[in-house]
Amino acid sequence: MHIGNYVGALRNWVALQDKYDCFYMVADWHALMSEYNHPAAVKENTYIVVAEWLACGLDPKRCVLFRHSDVPQHLELMMIFGNLIKLGRLYRCPTYKERLRQPDGANLTNYTFLGYPVLQAADILIYRAAVVPVGEDQLPHLEITRELARRFNTLYVEVFPEPEALLTPVPRLGGLDGRKMSKTYDNTIDLSDEPDKIRNKVMAALTDIKRVRRKDPGHPDECNLFPWWQAMFSDDAEKIRPQCEAAQIGCVDCKRNLAEKLIAFLEPIRQRREHLLRNRSGIDEILVEGANKAREVAEETMQQVREAMGL
C-alpha cells in the first residue's frame, strides 16, 4: 500500500474501529482479475497487505479482518446481483473507462474487471453496511451498490440498506508527478519504502510550476506537494504556507523537510510490517478467526435473500 491508500482509506479505517462494527476484507478475489497469470503473487500480497494494515493500527480485537476467498457467500450474492444490472450501466462506469486508458488496460478486458462493481456491491451489502469508508475514486462504484440495493428491495423484499460513503478530509491525494497517484505511474510513496528511497522520490517530485526562481513568491494552493503537507502534517502546513508565499523557503527546502517528516512517520510502520511478516502463522490465525465471524453474518444475510426471493 502507498501513502494515498493510507490518507484516503486506511487512516479512516483505524479511527472507525471504535465507532462501528467494522469488516475489513483483503480482496484476493478482486486481485485475480489482473493477476490471473500470477495467482501465487496474490497469496503473497495477502500477507503483505494484512501486515501493513496491522502495522498502521487495525486491531483484530476491534474489527473483523478477513480474506475475501474465505467467505463464498460473496459470490452467491454477486450472482444474484448480476441479474439485476444491465451491461450498459457497467460500461458507463467512469472508473472502468479510465482504467482501460491506462498503460496496462489491455490486460483488463476480462469479464471480472467489467463486473468488478457488482462483486464490490456484494462485498458491501452482504454485511448490510450502513456506511463505507472509501476514497473518492470509488464513489461511482458505491453508487452502483446503492442502485443494486434499491433494485433488489423494490423487486423482492427490503433486505438491504443503501450505504453512504464515509470520505476522509483528504479523499484523494495526487501523485508525486502531478497525475493521479498510482503504482502504475510509479508516483507513490509506499508504506514499505526505506528512508533513502523516500528522499529520492520526494526530491524528484513536481512542486510549484509557477515558481521559477528561489526568490519568487510561492503558490501553495497550486503546488503539487502542498496537499501532502495538508493531508499528513496539517499543523506544519499552516506554518509553511506564509513562508512559501513570502519566499522565505524554497521548493528544495520544502521537499527536503517533507521527506524527513515522511521518513519519521513511516519508519515505525515499516518496522512493524517487517516484524509481522516474519510471523506469518500469526497472520493466518487472524484471517481464520475473521473469516469465521464474517461467514456467520454473510450467511445470515443470504438466508434473508433466499427467503425474499422464494428460493
DAJOQUI-V648038 format. One record per run of one state. SS is the DSSP state (H for helix, E for strand, - for the rest). FROM is the first residue (numbers start at 1). TO is the last residue. If there is no record, write none. Layout:
[[SS	FROM	TO] [SS	FROM	TO]]
This chain:
[[-	1	1] [E	2	2] [H	3	16] [-	17	22] [E	23	26] [-	27	27] [H	28	56] [-	57	63] [E	64	67] [H	68	70] [-	71	72] [H	73	82] [-	83	86] [H	87	91] [-	92	93] [H	94	100] [-	101	104] [H	105	107] [-	108	110] [H	111	114] [-	115	115] [H	116	125] [-	126	130] [E	131	132] [-	133	135] [H	136	155] [-	156	163] [E	164	165] [-	166	173] [E	174	174] [-	175	179] [E	180	180] [-	181	182] [H	183	185] [-	186	189] [E	190	190] [-	191	194] [H	195	203] [-	204	219] [H	220	222] [-	223	225] [H	226	232] [-	233	233] [H	234	245] [-	246	250] [H	251	277] [-	278	279] [H	280	309] [-	310	311]]
